[in-house]
Amino acid sequence: MATKKDDEATVGGIRLHTEQPKGPGLEPKKDTIKVRGVGLKASEWARLDIIAKELNMKAHALSLWALRDFIRRYEAGEIATKQTKKLA
């Protein structure tokens, strides 16, 4: 069960736990958590575990942070791809 301290945890400005959604059409009360599996190679999971230990985090929290950071950076136009469009 998440504690208030857990809910306030951030890494690099990215919240580790539930946060208010941002973007058109996303309403806070209707934006529920949806669980999906992520397939990584065994060596990638092992490296993720090592990095999490180095950062004194759980691998799950690190995974959340990494994905949320990517979404934030992509939407800010910081990820260089042909499809990247900077949102207002």
C-alpha positions in Angstrom: 0.0 0.0 0.0 1.4 3.4 -1.0 2.1 5.9 1.8 1.9 9.6 1.6 5.7 9.7 1.4 5.6 7.3 -1.5 3.0 9.4 -3.3 5.3 12.4 -3.1 8.4 10.6 -4.3 10.0 11.9 -7.5 13.1 11.2 -9.5 14.4 14.0 -11.8 11.1 15.8 -11.5 9.0 12.7 -12.6 6.5 11.4 -10.1 7.0 7.8 -9.3 3.4 7.1 -8.3 0.0 8.2 -9.5 0.0 11.7 -10.9 -2.5 14.0 -12.5 -2.7 13.3 -16.2 -1.8 16.1 -18.7 -3.0 16.5 -22.2 -6.2 17.1 -24.1 -9.1 14.8 -23.2 -7.4 13.4 -20.0 -9.6 13.9 -17.0 -8.0 13.1 -13.6 -10.9 11.1 -12.2 -11.4 9.1 -15.4 -7.7 8.4 -16.1 -7.3 5.1 -14.2 -4.2 2.9 -14.0 -4.0 0.2 -16.7 -1.5 -2.6 -16.2 0.4 -3.9 -19.2 3.3 -6.3 -19.3 6.6 -5.2 -20.7 8.8 -7.8 -22.4 12.5 -7.2 -21.9 15.5 -9.6 -22.4 16.7 -11.3 -19.2 19.9 -9.2 -19.4 17.8 -6.0 -19.6 15.8 -7.0 -16.5 19.0 -7.8 -14.7 20.5 -4.4 -15.6 17.3 -2.7 -14.5 17.5 -4.4 -11.1 21.1 -3.3 -10.7 20.3 0.3 -11.6 17.4 0.3 -9.2 19.6 -0.9 -6.4 22.2 1.8 -7.3 19.4 4.4 -7.0 17.9 2.8 -3.9 14.6 2.2 -5.7 12.5 -0.8 -6.6 12.7 -2.0 -10.2 9.0 -1.3 -10.6 9.4 2.4 -9.5 12.3 2.8 -11.8 10.3 1.4 -14.7 7.5 3.8 -14.0 9.9 6.7 -13.8 11.6 5.7 -17.1 8.4 5.4 -19.0 6.9 8.6 -17.6 10.2 10.5 -18.3 10.1 9.2 -21.9 6.5 10.3 -22.4 7.3 13.8 -20.9 10.4 14.2 -23.0 8.6 13.0 -26.2 5.7 15.3 -25.7 8.1 18.2 -25.0 9.8 17.5 -28.4 13.0 16.4 -26.7 13.1 13.0 -28.3 14.5 13.4 -31.9 12.4 11.4 -34.2 10.7 12.2 -37.5 7.3 11.9 -35.8 8.0 14.1 -32.8 5.7 17.1 -32.6 6.0 19.6 -29.7 2.8 20.1 -27.9 1.6 23.6 -27.0 
